[in-house]
Each structure stands twice: as C-alpha cells, then as structure tokens.
Amino acid sequence: MAGHSKFKNIMHRKGAQDKKRSAQFSKLSREITVAAKMGMPDPDMNPRLRAAVNAAKAQSMPKDNIQRAIDKASKGDAENYEEVRYEGYGPGGVAIIVEALTDNRNRTATNVRTAFSKNGGNLGASGAVSHGFDRLGLIEYPGSVGDEDKVLEAAIEAGADDVESDGESHSVWTSVENLHEVARELEKTLGEAEGVKLAWKPTLKVDVGEDTAATLFKLVDTLDDDDDVQTVWGNYEVSEDVMEKLG
C-alpha cells in the first residue's frame, strides 16, 4: 500500500479543468438526475447520488441547481438517460475508454466515432481495450487536505488499497465494493472528497511523445466537449518536459 504518481492520468492533465462552466454543470446535473432516478432521492440513502452531489459541490455548483437536478428525477419528468461505454485506440495506440450518459445512442455513437477518426484514432468494439484496465473505486482529494503521509495514513485506516499523490492532488484507490464505505471513513478524517466514482485504472501505461501527445489531447478535448460524454480514461503518461513544450 503505497504509491506516488508523478504523471496524472488522462482526466487530470494540465488544462483539463479549463472547461466551460455551463457545460460542466450540465454534465454534473445529468449524473445527479440519473443517480436520483436509479435510487432514493436522498443523498444519505443513495451512495451514487451522494458522490454526484459532492462532485457538484466541489465544482462550486449552486445548491439550487443541485436540488433542481434531484427534483427532476423525483417528479418523473427527466429524460431517460442510458449509460454507454465506448472503447477505442487513440494516436500511438493509446487505449481510451469513454463513458457517456445519453438519451440518443445513435447521436452519441456517431459523435464519438467521428472524434476518434478525425484525431488519429479508431473506435473499437465493446471490450476492445477494457481488458487492459482494472475497474476500481476512486476517491479524489485536493493537495490542500494534507501531505502524502497524512492521506496515506487515513487511507490505510479507512481500508483503501492504494494512494497516488502529487503536489496538487491525492487519488485513493479501492475495490468497487468498498468504494462508498472507504469514502465515508475518509470523510471523517479529511472532509468531503472532490470526487467519489468508479474508475478505469490502466494496468500498464504508455509513454507518449510530443507529436503524439498533441494529437491525443485534441482527441480527448473533442470527446470531453461532447455533452453526452461524462468521463474519458486513457492508459498513457506524458512527461513534464513534453507537457511544458505543449504549454
């Protein structure tokens, strides 16, 4: 039980937070509505909803917006969103998993396929790359909650499996089954997490050079800009030197 990740995965690269706030709120609202519709509309009784609400709070989403998203599900007037996963290869053979919530599978599939084909990749069949990832629980905290030793100690006490820390954030990994129990225990020591979610963690990472990284980031940004896409995961690392060159 240890770990220090110098390079973050595809969701945490530099600039990934520079998204349009309205688009981000829309995605957060969609997840809240789906979570509330699938279980109880009470965050204390619905772990997925609690995680979605905490993620929204971490992004400074107004309370009124959060409550509206919950009410939308309980009133029964929410769209019928479906969870869909797409798998494919990006530039340099990088494996990519795209998770979406959509009310129109054809639209989303077309958009995702187009994003891959226009940015040096190709969309594969279901299961094409997921065998190279572990399905795990991920709890995310900002670096401000404490140093690596503090978070590691709290994670061990909470029953987590691994921790990756850098100067800006901490990622606590658990089994899928233990995710919400570990998150509850960590909250007692570290406060509310920025994110509590199911994640795809690559078993092996690919080191990506400057030319490939530029195209790859364009692909990821295109996917991330799609309203239906919730998360994008990849199995690559980009060195700090390359990141600096790309700006």
Buried (B, 14 or more C-beta within 10 A) or exposed (E): EEBEBEBBBBBBBBEBEEBEEEEBBEBBBBBBBBBBBEBEBEBEEBBBBBBBBBBBBBBEBEEEBBEEBBBBBBEEEBBEBBEBBBBBBBBBEBBBBBBBBBEEEEEBBEBBBEBBEEBBBEBBEEEBBBEBBEEBBBBBBBBEBBEBEBBBEBBEEBEBBBBBBBEEBBBBBBBEEBBBBBBEBBBEBBEBBBBBBBBBBBEEBBEBEEEBBBBBBBBBBBBBEBBBBBBBBBBBBBBEEBBEEBE
